[in-house]
Amino acid sequence: HQSAFKQTNYRIMPQKKEDKEETSSESEVSDEEDEDLVLEGVILRNPDVSDSDDTSSSEDDDEQDAKPPPSKKAKKESSTQNKQQQQKEQLQKQKRKKKPKEGPEIVQVDFTFCDMHEKYFHGLKTLLTGTSPIYGAQSSGLADMMIKNVSVGTVISTEGDDEGTIFGYASVLNLTTYQEEPAIQALKKICLEKCPAAHKPELEVVLSGKTKRPAGIYLQGRMVNLPLEIVEVLHQQLVLDMDWAVKNAQGVDRKSLDFGAFVRIAPAYKSSGSTFYKYFDDEIFAQHAEFTFEMELPKTYGMDEAPFCVALVITKTGHRAGMESLSEMINGAAAS
């Protein structure tokens, strides 16, 4: 605590003439008697010295001062400013050190396109069930047929996978070769039941196996968030499989793999009176189909709404045209 008389110069004012004379005579006393010297007078502030030039005074003057010292106030303000500055610096450090918001986890995956194999049975069955209820009841039979049909079929897996994990599949099953299979019979039956009368004669010919070139049921499914480029390659691989099989197969096998038409039962749903496809590529192929028709499936336990599908009947020419449109769409999206 500092005195209010900080940096103040003082002078001694004599009260009596006698006192002055005594002081003058005593100035000749030896240094040993200086300690007994007592000065009497009144202490006054020197008017010739400004307050700004005042120096600190004794601690006794501090006790006599009732007002809070200005220097203490300044010190207090300075302390407050320092604290505010420190808080500001701490906030800036926290902002700099603040970690970015966590987004969705990105997983790097190397996809591989493999031939059908027995180890993919459970993966195929799972994806078939998840694709649409129309395949769920027939998932085991369809998975078995796709594995046997090794010439025309592709599976998306990962490098070095030994557990049969798959992310997508594509295959074409000859409707004549597998006409006795319960799964094929069930799919043909529901298609004929739901087909409009205007297209029913055409559909019966396609499904009968009496066409010049065989018809096949086009099966494909995948995880919904599979990259677009992988979807394109999946379809391309299936086309390469069909072309390779026709070129390298012999006799009856060659003829059975030279497909002239395809039937695709595409999962879809209704919203506000409009039809939406689960897979965008099905919508592209539908634009090149000979005809399409919608199929509402019966509800099963736990369903709020009836499942919905769209049947596509598309020729080989239409399928290749659809492949070109698919490639243009995906490559255009990737370029933008």
Secondary structure, DSSP 8 states (H G I E B T S, - for coil): ---TTTT--EEEE-S-HHHHHHHHHHTTS-GGGGGG----SEEEE-TTS-GGG-----HHHHHH--S--HHHHHHHHHHHHHHHHHHHHHHHHHHHH-------------EEEE---GGGHHHHHHHHHHH-HHHHTTHHHHHHHHHH-TTSEEEEEETT--S---SEEEEEEETTTTTTSHHHHHHHHHHHHHS-TTTHHHHHHHHHT-SSS-EEEEEEEE-TT--HHHHHHHHHHHHHHHHHHHHH--HHHHHHH--SEEEEEEEEEEETTEEEESSHHHHHHHTT-SEEEEEE----TT-SS--EEEEEEEEHHHHHHHHHHHHHHHHHHHH-
